């Protein structure tokens, strides 16, 4: 795949997990597709992915499953 940043071939798709919001508004979305380029080192999401993230955030109560998670701070 051609990298949108540097134009070189070799960009690959990988899945990442990202968090949005804080405390009671925290939403964690898993398996987000991100393109990563080994040539320039950039990682980025396509516009379609960003739109889907916004849709998920807007309708979070329809999609989200409650899970208890451990949280710690980097000391």
C-alpha positions in Angstrom: 0.0 0.0 0.0 1.3 3.5 -0.8 1.9 5.8 2.2 -0.2 9.0 2.1 2.6 10.9 3.9 5.7 10.0 2.0 4.3 8.3 -1.1 6.5 5.2 -0.8 5.1 1.7 -1.1 5.1 -0.6 2.0 2.5 0.9 4.3 0.7 -1.8 6.3 -2.4 -1.9 8.3 -2.3 -2.8 12.0 -5.0 -2.8 14.8 -4.6 -0.6 17.8 -6.6 0.3 20.9 -7.3 3.9 21.8 -9.0 5.6 24.7 -11.3 8.6 24.4 -12.5 10.8 27.3 -11.8 10.6 31.0 -13.2 9.1 34.1 -17.0 8.4 33.7 -16.8 9.4 30.0 -13.9 7.0 29.3 -14.4 4.9 26.2 -11.9 2.4 24.9 -12.1 1.3 21.3 -10.2 -1.8 20.3 -9.1 -3.1 16.9 -9.0 0.3 15.2 -7.2 0.0 11.8 -4.2 2.2 11.5 -1.8 2.5 8.5 1.9 2.4 9.4 4.7 3.2 7.1 8.2 1.7 7.7 9.8 4.2 5.4 8.8 7.5 7.1 7.6 6.1 10.4 4.2 7.7 10.3 1.0 6.0 11.5 -2.3 7.4 10.5 -6.0 6.6 10.2 -8.1 7.0 7.0 -11.0 9.4 7.0 -13.4 6.6 6.9 -11.9 5.2 10.1 -12.2 8.6 11.8 -15.8 8.9 10.8 -16.5 5.4 12.2 -14.8 6.4 15.5 -17.1 9.5 15.8 -20.1 7.3 15.0 -19.1 4.8 17.7 -18.5 7.6 20.2 -21.9 9.2 19.4 -23.8 5.9 19.8 -21.5 4.4 22.5 -24.3 3.1 24.6 -25.5 0.9 21.7 -22.1 -0.6 21.1 -20.2 -0.5 24.4 -19.8 -3.4 26.8 -19.0 -2.6 30.5 -15.7 -4.1 31.7 -13.8 -3.5 34.9 -10.2 -2.6 34.2 -7.1 -1.9 36.3 -5.7 1.6 36.1 -2.3 2.8 37.4 -0.2 5.9 37.1 3.4 6.0 35.7 5.4 7.1 38.7 
